[in-house]
């Protein structure tokens, strides 16, 4: 029988969903530090996450670098400040674009893949099969994937930033002859230790978000194949939404510290 | 078809004992007071229409679902009162064959079989694992499928590999969920034969969930007819179907007896 204090099914489901997500995340932290650690599976998943996204991140990072440089040059030329271009690009890419572009690509590619994979395992009873074989499916499937995304996405973001800077350098070099070393030196001149730390912390948080959201949606998939599609879709939408919120919060915190 | 060898069954040595079991999902009452005993060395087929709670019953036995009320004792343990470690120790002694086999899509046949073994018996070396895999594949007659992926197997082969995966942990109790559903009559007969061979070779006691009378008749010592959440009749094939009950008669009439 429904509780008499329940005033709306939708609101009720919304809050019980938040509670379930909280319990899921808490369970992750409880299980992550308990043996067995399934290191081999973590390494497998790191390769999966990294290799799956590498080509797309390389291409996107390169294009972002070129386009951003092309768009910024005319504005700086108006003020005769084209020499500031490498610094501007460095700040934009390392502090914001690199981590954000990587996170959004991985939310789409890795988040949906985790959601669909676990969702299909749920609806075809593969997760139940693990459980009845005395294997902890949460530890084997969820913990390993979340650790893998948390560790791999910062590395991918760093790689994306370097590729974007290289794209930018090629564009600068096409317009005016300059050495790559002096371009990178100028780009990093205005980047502080706090900026690098903030970027790394951001990407760690994004990686954790992508992993936990993908796993949560997949692990609780229902309604057969339709549920699998829904889980993959929701994993992407929710992860992207949370990434933007986290971006705002982390930038605010970094500014307060500064 | 090789029939089940009738063995003397000690009626005081029960491996599963269920009393007053109730289970509902929301407002839907599925099990309404089940009393049941499975004795050591016997096979019992649980018959009933789709949606009567047959699969729910074995999921409660293996601890995948929790009962609302009632007592479920498996191999001397109250399943619903066990801690996760104790429950896993018990699950190793129970084999669960899923309706759709639930083979791990991302693993080949060898990996599917070795996975539960390597996760539960960490001290085994590669040679011992290989030998165990070979032994169960031989038991199900599929030694040539070692490197194949589950998607490359036929329905009957998937069922056999699913059974082999449970046998690798040498269970004392086997739970079969619709072992012949979706199979042609010849493959069904082969699966029934395999169930009987497993009982003889591995000395298991089994619960076979089915709505297939041929399977029930040829693979079990006793039958239990589940209707409207309760066992209407429990006994040998002739005892159960020698009745004037309209529902039981209707169930009989719609099935083809070999």
Boltz contact constraints between the chains, C-beta under 6 A:
constraints:
  - contact:
      token1: [A, 125]
      token2: [B, 98]
      max_distance: 6.0
  - contact:
      token1: [A, 125]
      token2: [B, 102]
      max_distance: 6.0
  - contact:
      token1: [A, 126]
      token2: [B, 102]
      max_distance: 6.0
  - contact:
      token1: [A, 126]
      token2: [B, 104]
      max_distance: 6.0
  - contact:
      token1: [A, 128]
      token2: [B, 64]
      max_distance: 6.0
  - contact:
      token1: [A, 129]
      token2: [B, 102]
      max_distance: 6.0
  - contact:
      token1: [A, 132]
      token2: [B, 62]
      max_distance: 6.0
  - contact:
      token1: [A, 132]
      token2: [B, 91]
      max_distance: 6.0
  - contact:
      token1: [A, 132]
      token2: [B, 96]
      max_distance: 6.0
  - contact:
      token1: [A, 133]
      token2: [B, 116]
      max_distance: 6.0
  - contact:
      token1: [A, 134]
      token2: [B, 88]
      max_distance: 6.0
  - contact:
      token1: [A, 134]
      token2: [B, 91]
      max_distance: 6.0
  - contact:
      token1: [A, 134]
      token2: [B, 92]
      max_distance: 6.0
  - contact:
      token1: [A, 134]
      token2: [B, 120]
      max_distance: 6.0
  - contact:
      token1: [A, 135]
      token2: [B, 119]
      max_distance: 6.0
